[in-house]
């Protein structure tokens, strides 16, 4: 029989098994990916689109509205008067249409063909300031006088005053009342005596960059709690806690595993120590919460990052994993090092560690995930917002009734990014570590 006609031997059912494996794998991949994509899409939507039925996957571009108000004939020349009028022309009609997908409102004031001022407000600032500046649709003259200092202090709206130095600005008189948002703004200006300027032009366009304002809103809300650093402070705290915990686990767990594997000669003592470390896994974290808090209180570490870090200094399961991996390393290499006069620490750092990169990577990731996502212990031990980790900050964010759904979705996306980054960059080490720790001999 020629080689071309020979057939490769296959086990019966081999193709069916592979097909089933692909189908099952694809099903779980899609099941995991769909919620992530929906969360990412929803973080870019307005609230109306999130609640729409049937569901909308592709977010709509926010509207950018530019309003030109004509002050010809108005005797008032005080810049503060115009700033108040610009704020009324921005915040009041926006509040009337707060459920619409508005990304930015620009108000330009002109007088006798000269540009007096230009005020800008984006949706991130509006969503952050709305509960405080315009909590309801009941407007009056006194409201902006009380709220203007807050708008200035928190930078919710920008106001550039040009006065007599303003450039020539001729309005084309374009007011397309056929567009819903333009019609709403025009109706407000026409029916309300609160705004002194007369609408000479209203332009409505789409703004791509305003899609990401939910992420800016997330940072602005955090700045309200923890000053200028905003949400970065919580990420920084989580990063410090996680990095320190990983470092302690690698050092203490690695040294303890090395001692159990290579230095403790008594089999009985080794067995007792291993059983002791394994027994610590069976203790529920909740049961030691109060003793742990009292310990930190005695050490005067409550409301510090160190109090969050110390309970993660060494885990029994980590020591057990290190010990199991070190048992598989060639003992001849370490014995040769000892024969040459190398100390135990020198042997560990120069020989054992370079051969154990996979297990160190596995332990680092195994520590990273629970510490990064930990919520209960940081919530109990940290009181001031400056020491919150991002999980505690997210919980505080979700408790605020004024926070919109797209901002909550944005916070979930941001919290997920470090996990994806770690797994994407460490995948080959994870596979190698599993292959080493899963095969004996």
N, C-alpha and C positions, 0 to 999 in steps of 0.2 A: 504494500500500500504506500503510495507516494505521500511525501510530507504535506503537500498541499491539500490532500483529501483527509488528512488526519484531523481528528476533532479533539479539542481539549476536554479532558474529563471534568465533569462537574458533579457535585453532590446534588441529589434530588432535592428540589425545593430551594436551591441556592439563589436563583434569580428572584423567586417570590420573597425570600427573606430580605434581600437587598431592597426590593421595591417597597416592602412594608416598612423597612427602616427609614428609607427616604421619605415616605409619606408621613410617618410619625414625626420624624425630625422636622419636616417642613411645617406640619401642623403646629408643633410647639414653638417654632420660630415665628410663625405668623401670629400666634396667640400672644407671644411676648412683645412683638413689634407693634401690633395695632394700638394697644394702649399708649405706648410711648409716642407714636406718631400723632395720636389724637391729643395727647397732652401738649406736644410741641405746637400743633396747629391751634389749639385753643388758647395758648399763651399769646398768640398774635391776633386773636379775634376781639371784637367788642362783645359785650354781654348779650346783646340781642342775637348775634350769630351763634353764640355758644348754646343758647336755649332754643335755637330754631329747629323746626321739624318740617321736613326730614332733615337729618343732620347735614351740616355743611363742613366739608373737609378743608376747602381752600378759603383762607381768610380774605375778606374784602379790604381794599386799600382805604385807609381813613381819608376823610375830607379835610382839606385845608381851606379855610374861609378868610378872605381878605375884605375888610369893610373900610370904606372911605367915608368919613364924616366931614361935612362942610360946616364951618363955623362963621361963614360970612355974615356980618351983621351982629355977631355976638361981641359985646363990648369988653367982656372979661378977658384979661391978658395974663393972669396969674398961672404959672406952670402947674401948680398943685390943682387948680380947678380943672385943667385939661386932663391931668393924670387921673383924677377921680372920675371924670366923665368917660375916659378910656376904659377904666376898670368896670364901670357900670355897663358900658357897651360890650364888654367881653364876658363877664361872669354872669350877669343876669340872663341874657338870652341863651347862653350855654346851659345854664341850670334848667331852663325851660325845655331844652332838648338834650338832657344829659344821657338819655338812653340811646341817642344816635351815635353813629361812628364818626365822631369829630376828632381829628388829630391835632389841629392847630387853629387858632384864631388870631389874626393880625388886624389891628385897628390903626388906621392912619387918619390923622386929623389935618385938614387943609383949611386955609383961610385966605381969601382974596388971591387964590392961585399959588399960595406958598404952603409948603409942607411944614406944619407946626411940630408934629410928633409922630412917633411910631411905637406902638405897644404890641408885644408878642406874648402869647401864652400857649404852651403845648399841653397835650392831654395828660402827661405825667404830672405836671403841676396842678392841673385842674382836679384830677382824681385824688391827689394828696390833700389839696386845700379845700375841696368842696365841703366836707363836713363842718369845717370851721368857718369858712368865708361865707358860703351861701347854703346853710343847712336846709332851707326850705325855699319855696317859690314866692314867699311874701317879701317883697322888696320895698325899700323906702330910702329917702335921701340920707338918713342918719347912718344907715348900715355901712356904706363905703367909708365914711369918715372914721368909723370905729375899726374897720377891717384893713384900711390902707396901710397902717404901720405894720401889721402882720404880713401883708403881701410883700412889703418891702424887705422886712427882716428875713423872711424865709425865701426870698427870691422866686416867688411863685409866678410873677409876671415881670417882664422887662419893659422899661419905659425910657425911650430916647427922646429928649426934648431938643428941638432945633430952633424954635422961635423965629426971629427975624432972619436968621442965617439959613433957614430952610430953603431947599431948592424949589424950583418951579414945579408945581404938581397940578396938572389939569385933568380933571376927572372926565372919563368918557361917558359917564351917565349910564353904565351898563348894570342893570339890575334884572337878572333873569328870574322872575317870580315863578317860572315853571319848574324850577328845581326845588325839591321839598325843603332842604335846609335853608336855602336862600329865602324862600317864602316865609319860613318861621322867623328868621332874623328880621326880615323886613316888616313883618307883622308886629313884632315886638317894638321896633323903633317907631313905627307909625302910631301905635296905640298907647305907648307909654310916654309920659312927660319927663321921665327920669333922666333921659339922655338929651343933652342940650344940642349936640350936633345933629344935622340932618343927613340921612343916608344918601350919598351921591353916587356911590358905586359899591356893588357887592359881587365879588368874584369867588367862584367855587371850583376847586381843583382836587386832584388826588395827590397824596403824599406817601411815597414808599417808606421813607425812613421813620415815619410815625407809627409804622407797624410794631416797632420794638419798644414803644413807650411803656408797655406793661413792665418791662425790665427796669426802665428808669423809675417808674413808680415804686417798684420794690425797693430800690436804693433810697429814694426820697422818704418813704415811710420809715425806713431804718434810720435815716438821718434825724428824723423827728425824735427818735428814742435815744440814739447814741451819737448825736452831733455829726461831725463832718465825715467820719470814716464810713458811716452807713453800713450797708450789708457786707462790705469788705471786712469790717471788724469781726463779724461773726464767722466768716470764712477763715480769717486769720487765727481766731481762737481755736476753731476746730482743727485747723492745720497744725497749730502748735501742740495741741493735746494729742492728736493722732501721731504726729512725727515722734514726739517724746515717748509715747506708749510703745510704738514700734521699736524704737532704739532700745528701750529697757527690756522688751521681750527678747530681742535678738541677743543682747548681751547676757542677761541673767539666764534666759532659757537655754541659749547655746552653751554657756559655761556649765550649767547644771546638767544638761544632757551629755556633755563631754565627760564630766566627772562620773556620772552614772555608767556610761558606756565603757570608758577606758581606765578610770582611776580607782573606782571602787572594786576591790577584788572579791570581797565576800558575797557570794550569791544570795545568801539569806538577807543580808543588809540591803543589797541591791533590789531584791524582790519587795521588801518592806517599803523602801523609799518610793519605788514605782507605784505600789498600791496606794501609798499615801497621796501622791500627786494625782492619781486617777480618782481617788475618793473626793478630792476638792471639786471635781466636775459635777458631782451629784448634789452639791449644795446650791439651792436656788438663790439667785442674786437678791431677790426681795427679802429673804430671811435675814440677810446681813446688812440691810440698808440702814437700820437704826444704829446698830453697833458701829458701823463704818462712819456714819455721820458724827456720832459722839466722839469717836477717835479723832476725826479731823477737827472737831471743836476743841478737844484737849490740846491738839497741836497748833491751834490758832490758824488753821488753814482754810476755814470755811470762807466761801466767796472768793476763792483764788483758783487759778488754773491748775496749780499743783495738787489741789484736792481732787480734781477730776482725773489727773494723770496717775497718781500713786496706786489706786486700786488695780491699775492695768500694768503694774511693773512686772508681774510674773504670773502665768497661768499654768496649771498642772498639765493641761492637754498639750501645751507648747513644749514643755520639758519632755513629755512622753514622746512626742513626734521627733524631737531632736535626738533623743536617746535611740529610737528605732532606726533613724537614718544613719547615725554614727556607727551602729552595730554592723552595718553593711559595708563600711569603708575597709579597704585592705589594711589589716593590722600590721603587716610587715613594714609598711612605709613609716608608720608612727614608731614602731620598735627600732627602726634604723635611726630615726631622729633622736630618740632617747639614748641610743647607743653612742651617738656622736656628741652627746652632752647637752642636747637641747632641753630647755625647761619645759614644763607642762604648758605654760602660757605660750611660749615660743612655738611649740608643736601645734597648739590650737590655732594660733593666728597665721602661721606660715604654711601649714600643711592641711589641717582639717577644714578651715574656712574656705580656702580656694576650691577644695573638692566638694563643698557643700552649698554651692550657690543655689541650686534648685530648692533645697529645703528652707534656706533662709528666705527665698522669695515667697514660697508657700506660706511660711509663718508671717511674713510681713503683710501679705494680702489678707490672710486669715485674721490678723489683728486689725488691719485697716478698716475692713467692712463693719464689724460690730462697734468699734470705737467711733468711727465717723458717723454712724447712724444712731449712736446711743442717745437716749432722751431722758430717762427717769433720773439717773444719778446726777447729770449736770443740772437738771431742773431743781433737784433737792438741795444741792450744795452751792449753787451759784445764785445770788440774790440780785446783784446789780446788773443792768444790761451790758455794761462794759465787759463782763466775764461770761456772757452767754455764748454757748456754741450755736451753730446755725440751726440745729434741731429745736432748741429752746426758742430761738428767734422766730422760727416758722410757726411754732405753736402759738406764740404771742400774736403773730400776724393773723393767724386763722381765727383768733378770738375777737378780732376787730370787725364789727358788723359793717363798717363802711368800706372794707376792702373788697374789691371786685373779683369776680371769678377768674378773669384773665391774669390778674396779678398773682393769685394763688397758684394757677397753672405755671406761671413763669417761675415762681419760687421752687416748684417741684422740678422743673427742668434744670434750673441752676444747681439744685442739690444733687441731681443725678450725674452731672457732668464729671466730677472727680472720679466717681466709681467707674464710669465708662473709660475714662482716660487711663486709669490704673490697669484695668483688665486688658485694654487694647495694647498697652506697652509691655505687659508682663505675660502675655499669652504663651510664648514659647517656653518661658521658665516654668509656668504652671504645668504645661504638658510634660516637661522633662522631670519636674518634681514628682508628679503623679506616677510616672513610669518607674522612677527610682524607689519611691516609697511603697509602690504596689507590688513589687516583685522581690521576693526574698532570695538571697544568695548572690 
